[in-house]
Amino acid sequence: MTDEVILDDSVSERESAGRRLRAAREASGMNLEQVAAETRISMRNLVAIEDGAFADLPGRTYAIGFSRSYARLLGLDPEAIVGDVRHELDQQAPEQPERPDSLEPGDPARVPSSRLAWAMAGVLVLALIGVFFAMRSMFSPAVELPSLVAQERAQQAAIAAARPAPVAPGAAAAAPGGPVVFTALEDGVWVKFYDANDQQLMQKLMTKGESYTVPADAVGPQLWTGRPDALAITIGGKAVPRLSEDDRTVRDVQIGAAALLARPAPAPAPVSAPATLPVPASVASSAAAPTT
């Protein structure tokens, strides 16, 4: 009686699946590094597939998906290779309930790319920056604290405004009142009006004939200009002396109605003595001769 040698179908099929993939790879002239770069499957998993050690793979779905991608790259029938792999998995371990094919990572192209990962990281960074600025606005003051110097100057201006203005001898009993108006007498007169808190009221180059009315509710209004001699001043429509008769820079000058009226009147310009005319010598000698 002749002994018949019965081959284990599982072993032949397992070896046939791994050898078919390896033979196709070697015939194409590709090495495992090139296959790993094309399919995005690690070298360790490729070696396990060619050796038929599917138990070394992360799971059944990975073994089927990686084998399908490997066969598609080499030009083999993906479904035939997958059928062999499924049979070998059934021989190596009890069959587990299969999941839908949509869960199989058959095509590594479905795996999120590095660009998508970087985009998600960028979105996360932007979200963290937004949270940082939101928390910063919650714990930081919305406005800056007022300057102590400005407060002191405002108090000094209020005290000065509350003092009664000295009345000059011979002045009219009723001082003029009303809005304070500055009028430029020349073109290009730079002015800056501000109050005791350093809050700017107006700043510009005034043209000839242009006027500016100081707000009645301004606290301690002041003026900074380089041409006080080119600014005419009226209070309630009545002219008052200019801040200066010279071309010079003045700053922090109080321009409230009371402050302007309290300013001393400018000194009159000195009158020069008439020049002595020369006397002709003939006239002088005749005047000096005695009369006979």
C-alpha positions in Angstrom: 0.0 0.0 0.0 1.5 3.3 -1.0 1.5 6.0 1.5 0.0 9.2 0.2 1.4 12.5 1.4 -1.5 14.9 2.0 -0.4 18.6 1.9 -2.0 21.0 4.2 -4.0 23.4 2.0 -3.6 26.2 4.5 0.2 26.0 4.4 0.3 25.9 0.6 -2.2 28.8 0.2 -0.4 30.9 2.9 2.9 30.3 1.2 1.4 30.9 -2.2 0.0 34.3 -1.2 3.2 35.6 0.4 5.4 34.1 -2.4 3.2 35.6 -5.1 3.6 39.1 -3.7 7.3 38.6 -3.2 7.9 37.2 -6.6 5.9 40.0 -8.2 7.9 42.5 -6.3 11.3 41.0 -7.3 10.1 40.7 -10.9 9.3 44.4 -11.0 12.8 45.2 -9.7 11.4 47.0 -6.6 12.8 46.6 -3.1 10.9 46.8 0.2 12.0 50.4 0.7 10.4 51.5 -2.5 7.2 49.6 -1.8 7.0 51.2 1.7 7.4 54.6 0.1 4.7 54.0 -2.5 2.1 52.3 -0.2 2.9 54.0 3.1 3.1 50.6 4.7 6.0 50.1 7.2 8.8 47.7 6.4 7.9 45.5 9.3 4.4 45.0 8.0 5.6 44.3 4.5 7.9 41.6 5.7 5.1 40.1 7.8 2.8 40.0 4.7 5.5 38.3 2.5 6.2 35.8 5.2 2.5 35.2 5.8 2.8 36.2 9.5 -0.5 38.1 9.5 -0.8 37.6 13.2 2.0 40.1 13.6 -0.1 42.8 12.0 -2.2 45.2 14.1 -5.4 43.4 13.2 -7.4 41.5 10.6 -8.6 44.7 8.8 -5.0 45.9 8.5 -3.8 42.6 7.1 -6.5 42.6 4.4 -6.1 46.4 3.6 -2.4 46.3 3.4 -2.4 43.1 1.2 -4.9 44.8 -1.2 -2.7 47.9 -1.5 0.4 45.7 -2.0 -1.2 43.7 -4.7 -2.6 46.8 -6.5 0.8 48.3 -6.6 2.4 45.2 -8.1 -0.4 44.8 -10.7 -1.8 41.6 -9.2 -5.5 40.9 -8.7 -6.3 42.6 -5.4 -9.4 40.5 -4.7 -7.6 37.2 -5.3 -4.8 38.2 -2.9 -7.4 39.3 -0.3 -9.2 36.0 -0.6 -6.0 34.1 0.1 -5.2 36.4 3.0 -8.7 35.8 4.5 -8.3 32.1 4.2 -4.9 32.2 5.9 -6.3 34.3 8.7 -9.1 31.8 9.2 -6.5 29.0 9.4 -4.4 30.9 11.9 -7.1 32.1 14.2 -10.8 31.6 14.7 -12.9 33.7 12.3 -14.0 36.9 13.8 -17.1 38.8 12.7 -16.1 40.9 9.8 -16.5 44.6 9.9 -17.8 46.5 6.9 -15.3 47.0 4.1 -15.5 50.7 4.7 -13.5 50.2 7.9 -10.6 48.5 6.2 -7.6 50.8 5.7 -7.2 49.3 2.2 -6.0 52.4 0.5 -3.4 54.3 2.5 -4.3 57.4 0.6 -7.4 57.5 2.8 -5.1 58.1 5.8 -5.0 61.9 6.6 -2.1 63.5 4.9 0.6 65.6 6.6 -0.9 68.7 5.2 -4.2 68.1 6.9 -2.3 67.4 10.2 -0.4 70.7 9.8 -3.7 72.6 9.0 -5.4 71.1 12.1 -2.3 72.2 14.2 -2.6 75.7 12.8 -6.2 75.9 13.7 -5.5 74.8 17.2 -2.7 77.4 17.6 -5.1 80.2 16.4 -7.7 79.0 18.9 -5.2 79.2 21.7 -4.1 82.7 20.7 -7.7 83.8 20.7 -8.3 82.4 24.1 -5.1 84.1 25.4 -6.2 87.5 24.2 -9.7 87.0 25.5 -8.4 86.1 29.0 -6.0 89.0 28.8 -8.8 91.5 28.1 -10.7 90.1 31.1 -7.9 90.6 33.6 -6.3 93.8 32.2 -7.8 97.2 32.7 -9.7 98.5 29.8 -8.4 102.1 30.1 -5.2 103.6 31.4 -5.2 105.3 34.8 -5.1 109.1 34.6 -1.8 110.8 35.0 -1.1 112.3 38.4 0.7 115.2 36.8 -2.4 116.0 34.7 -4.6 115.8 37.8 -2.3 118.2 39.7 -2.3 120.6 36.9 -6.1 120.4 36.6 -6.4 121.2 40.3 -4.1 124.1 40.0 -6.0 125.5 37.0 -9.3 125.2 38.9 -7.9 127.0 41.9 -6.5 129.7 39.7 -9.8 130.1 37.9 -11.7 130.4 41.2 -9.5 133.3 42.4 -11.0 136.7 41.6 -9.1 138.6 38.9 -7.4 141.7 40.2 -8.9 144.9 38.9 -6.4 147.4 37.5 -6.7 151.0 38.7 -8.9 153.1 36.4 -10.5 150.0 34.8 -14.2 149.9 34.0 -16.4 148.6 36.7 -18.0 145.9 34.5 -15.4 143.6 32.8 -16.4 142.2 29.4 -17.7 138.7 29.3 -18.6 136.2 26.6 -16.8 133.7 24.3 -13.1 133.9 23.9 -12.2 134.1 20.2 -8.7 133.9 18.6 -8.3 135.2 15.0 -5.2 134.7 12.9 -3.8 137.9 11.4 -1.4 136.0 9.0 -1.3 132.8 7.1 0.3 129.6 8.5 -0.1 130.4 12.2 0.4 127.1 14.1 -1.7 126.8 17.3 -2.6 124.0 19.7 -5.5 124.5 22.2 -5.8 122.1 25.1 -7.3 121.9 28.6 -5.7 121.4 32.0 -6.0 117.6 31.5 -3.8 117.7 28.4 -6.8 116.9 26.3 -6.4 118.5 22.9 -9.1 120.9 21.8 -7.8 121.9 18.4 -4.4 121.9 16.6 -3.8 123.2 13.1 -2.2 125.8 10.9 -4.7 128.7 10.8 -5.1 130.8 7.7 -5.4 134.6 7.7 -8.8 135.6 9.1 -9.6 132.2 10.5 -11.1 132.2 14.0 -11.4 129.7 16.8 -13.8 130.0 19.8 -12.6 128.4 23.0 -15.3 126.0 24.3 -17.1 127.5 27.3 -17.0 124.2 29.2 -13.2 123.7 28.8 -11.5 123.3 32.1 -8.4 125.5 32.3 -7.9 126.1 28.5 -4.4 126.8 27.4 -2.5 127.7 24.3 0.8 126.7 22.6 1.9 128.7 19.6 5.0 130.2 18.0 3.3 133.3 16.8 1.4 135.0 19.6 1.9 138.3 17.9 -0.2 137.1 15.0 -3.3 136.2 17.0 -6.0 138.8 17.8 -8.1 138.1 20.9 -11.7 139.1 21.7 -13.8 138.4 24.7 -17.5 138.8 24.1 -16.7 140.7 20.9 -14.4 143.2 22.7 -10.7 143.2 21.8 -8.1 142.5 24.5 -4.3 142.8 24.2 -2.5 140.1 22.3 -0.4 137.5 24.3 2.8 139.0 23.0 4.0 141.7 20.6 7.0 139.6 19.6 7.5 136.6 17.4 8.3 134.0 20.0 7.1 130.6 21.3 4.6 130.6 24.2 3.3 127.5 25.9 0.9 126.6 28.7 -0.6 130.1 28.6 -4.0 130.3 30.3 -6.6 131.6 27.8 -9.7 131.6 29.9 -11.7 134.9 30.0 -10.6 135.6 33.6 -7.0 134.7 32.9 -6.8 137.0 29.9 -8.4 139.9 31.7 -6.0 139.5 34.6 -2.9 139.8 32.3 -1.1 143.1 32.8 -1.4 145.5 29.9 1.7 145.5 27.6 4.1 148.4 28.3 4.0 151.1 25.7 6.8 151.3 23.2 9.5 153.8 24.3 9.4 157.1 22.4 12.8 158.0 21.0 14.1 161.5 21.3 14.2 163.6 18.1 17.5 163.6 16.4 19.5 166.9 16.6 20.0 168.4 13.1 23.5 169.7 12.3 23.9 173.5 12.2 25.9 175.0 9.3 29.2 176.7 10.4 28.2 180.0 8.7 25.0 180.2 10.7 26.8 179.3 13.9 29.5 182.0 13.4 26.9 184.6 12.6 24.9 183.8 15.7 28.0 184.0 17.8 29.1 187.5 16.4 28.2 190.5 18.7 25.7 193.1 17.4 27.0 196.7 17.0 
